Amino acid sequence: MQEYSTRGRLERELPTAPTCNCVMFGFDWQPAQFGGLAIAIKDLGFREACAPNNATSHLSNRITLFGGSVMPYRCVAASVAGFVQQLAVAYVSRGYYFYVTGVIPEHKDAAKTDRKILDAYGIEVSKWTRARRKKESLANVHYLRYRRFYVIIANHGFHDFFAEEASRLYDIRRRPMFFFGYSIGCRRARGDGEYHASVRINRDLFQTLKARYERAALECTAEQLFSELRALPYEPYAPVRSQLRGLLRAINRRRIVAGLEQVPDQALRLRRAPVCPFAPAESAPQLQPAEIIK
């Protein structure tokens, strides 16, 4: 795909009936200015899945303007917490809203699939190239994978990605992404403020957790409930903290009525420690929701 350095050049050279696959997504300019180029985005569903991980970062031997090679593009998260942090903090909070997800089949080499995707959408570029593309109204794309589950996510602008993935493209501001019990979305601040990333426990899973702990509130000791709540593997982002506090209140309401000892607030892990997304996973809890809900 030929890239156009300025908007004026794009208007002069793009014909009335465009034959290129370059698609502009997310701006409010009139389609007539670009030859009627448009795209219909379908609001489809999503299913989460995962499988073992077997790939690493990808090295590039391209030479930069100043003589050095491009920094390695790291795309394989080492943990659930690292995947969520990289997606929400590094991508969604910086304006990357348009995404597709997928699962690499067991019979395929995950590293080869990574390379294919990186090359197909020109993802492995320097930060200076990304800055230049942004100034030229061209979209940038990122790729992130944990085990065999992956997401490709883009910001506003022109890119082949929007045409190629039109049939399964989501806007994370309208349709959150579900991953290992998390719901990762994007919401406006109060008073119609700016968009910010929102990470919470998936609603259906949280309701199941709440029902399970309400039953256990009268069957377990305060020490047992303390240990179980402390071991919940969900990183305490602000919405998660609110959910956990609500869960603890529901437990203690039942225990107060029954005249039992309350579970202290210290049972909740309310401080999130940033992780290195691509470093080897340490001993942090990585339980799956199925292992929690018995």
N, C-alpha and C positions, 0 to 999 in steps of 0.2 A: 504493500500500500504506500503510495506516495504521500508524504506529509507536506502540508502547506505552512510556510513560516509565518504568514500574516493573514488576518481575516480578509483584507482587501484582495490578496492574491487568490484566496479560496473563492471569493465571490466572482472574480473574473474568469477563473478557469473551470469551475464546476458547471457542467451543462444542465439544461432544463430537465432532461431525463437522465439522471445520474446512472452511470454504469459501475461505479466503484462501490465497495462494501463499507466504506468509511461512514460511520454513523455518529452523529452528535446526540448526546443524551443528557438531559438535566437542565438545559438552558431554556429561556423564554423567548429566544429570537424567533422571528416569523419563518416558517418552513419555506416560504417562497424565496427567501434570500439564498437558500441553498438548494434550489431546484426541486423543492418539494420533498426533500429527503426526510423520511420519518420512520418510526419504528413502533410497533405495538408490543407492549410488554404484558405478558400474561401473569396473573397472580396465582401461581400454582402452589401446591402443598409442599411439605418437606418431611423427610424421614431421616432420623439420625442412625448412624451405624459406624462401626469401627472394627479394626483388625490389627494384627501385629505390625510393628514399624520395622523397616529394614533399610533406611536410606539416610544420607547425611546431607550436608550443605553442598552446593555446587560451586566449583571454582571457575573463574573466567580468566582467560589469557589475553584478553583484549587490552590494548595500550591506551592510556588516557592522554589528554592534552599535555600533561606535565611529566609524562614518561613512565609512570607506574602502572601496574595492572589494576583493573577494577576490583573493588573489595568483593569477597565472596558473598553471594546472595544466599542467605540462610532461610530455609523454608520449612524445615521439619522440626516441629515442636517436640520437646523431650517429655512433656507432661501435660495433663489436662489443664492445670493452673497456668502453665506457660502459654498454651494455645489460646486460652480465654484472655489472658492479659495482653498478648500480642495483637489479637484481633480487636479487642475493645479499646485498649489504650493507644496502641500505635496506629491502627487503621481507622476504625469507625469514628473515634473522636477527632480525627483529622480530615473528615469529609469523605471517606470511602464508604459509600452507601449501597452500591449496586453489586449484587453477589450471586454466584451460583455455587452449589455444593455437589459433592459426588463421593462415591466410594470406589476405590481401585479394586477390581476383581482379584481374587486370590491367585489366579493363574498368571497374572501379569506382574512384571517387575516394577515395583513402586518407583525406583530410582529412574528407570527409563520413562515412566509416565511423567515424573517431575520434569525431566529434561524436555520432553515433548511439549508440555504446557508452557514452560518458561520460554522456549523458542517460539512457539506459536503466537504468543501475545507480547513478545519483546519485553518481558518482565525484568530480566537480569540487566539492568542499566544502573548507572551511577546516580547519586542524588542531584548532581548538576544537570544531568539529562532530564530527570524528573522535573526539576525547577524550570528548565527551558520549555518542556512540553506544557507545563501548566500555564506559562505566560502566553503560549500560542494556542490556548483553548483546546489542547489535546489531553485526553484522559490518561491517567497512570493506572497501572494494574499491579496488584500484589497477589501472591500465591502462598497458602499456608496449609500444612498437612500435619495431622497427628495419626500415627499408625496408618490406616488406609483411608481414613476420612479426610477430605480436603475441601477447601473453599478458595474460590477466585473472586477477588473483590476489587472494584474500580471506583474512581471518583468521577466528577462531572467532566464532560468533554467528548471529543471525537475519538473513536477507537474501533477497530474491527471486532473487539470483544462483544460489543453490544449487538452487532448483526449476527455473529456466530452463535451466541447464547440466548438469543431473544426468546426462544420458546420456554426457557426455564430460569429466566432472570427475575430476581426479587429486589425490592427496595427494603433495606433493613429498617427504615423508619416506619414502614407499614407492616412488614412481616418479619418478626424476630427470627433469629436462627436458633435451633435447638441442638444442644451438644452436651452429652454426658450429664443430663439433668439440669443444665443451665438454659436459660432463655436470654439470648444476647440481642439487644435491640438498640434503638436510638430514640430519645424523647426530647421534647422541648423543655427548657427550664420554665419555671413558673412565670406567668405574665408574658407569654409568647416570647420567651428568651431564645437563646441559641440552642441548637441541638447538642446533645451530649450522649455519650454511650451509656447504656443501662444494662446491667448484668444482674439477674435474679434467678432464683430457683424456678424451674418450670412450674407453671400453675398446677397442672394435674399431679405432678410428682409431689409438690408441696402439700396439696390436700391429702394425698395418701400418707405422707409422712406425719401430718398433723393427726389424722385419724389413728394411726398406729401408736403415736406417743400419748394420745389421750387415753387409749386403752391401757397402755403400760403405766400411766400415771398412778394407778391404784394397785398395780401388781408388782412394781419394782421399788426398791429402796431409793432414797435420795442419792446415795452414792452411785448406784447403778445408772440412774438417769443422768447424773452429772457426767459420768464417763462416756456414755453414749452420745450425749449432746456435744461434748468436747471433741469427739472423734468424727463428727460430721465433716465430710471432705469438701464442703463448699466454701470457696474463698469469700471473706466477709466484705464484699462491695456494699455500698450504702443500701440498695434495695434488699440484698440478702440479709443484712443486719436487721432491717425492719421485719423481715419474715421470721428470723430466728427469735427476735424478741416476742413476736406474737405467738410463736410456738411455745416459748417458755411460759408466757402468761396463761395460755390454755392449760398447760400441765399443772401449774400452781393453783389455778382456780379449782380444779378437781381435787387436788390434794388438801386445800384449805377446807372445802366442804366435808371431806372425810376425816379431818383432824390430823392429817399427816404433815410431816416436816416438809417445808418448801425447798425447792431446788434453787440454790443461789445464782445470782446473775453471772458469777464467775464461770458457770458451766458453758457459757457461750464464748466462742472465739471471735472477738470483735475488732481485732487489729489485723489488717492484711499486710503481710510481708511481701514486697515485690520479689519476683523470681526472675532468673535468667531464662528466657523462653527456650533457648536452644542448647542450654548446658545439660549435661547428664542429670537425670532426675535423681533427687536425693530421697531421704526417707519420709518425705511428706506423704500424708495419706492419699492414696489414689483409688479408693474404693468406688465401685460402680454403684448406681442407685439400687440395683437388684441385690447387692450385698448388704444394704442398709435396711431395706424393707423386708422383713421376714414374715 
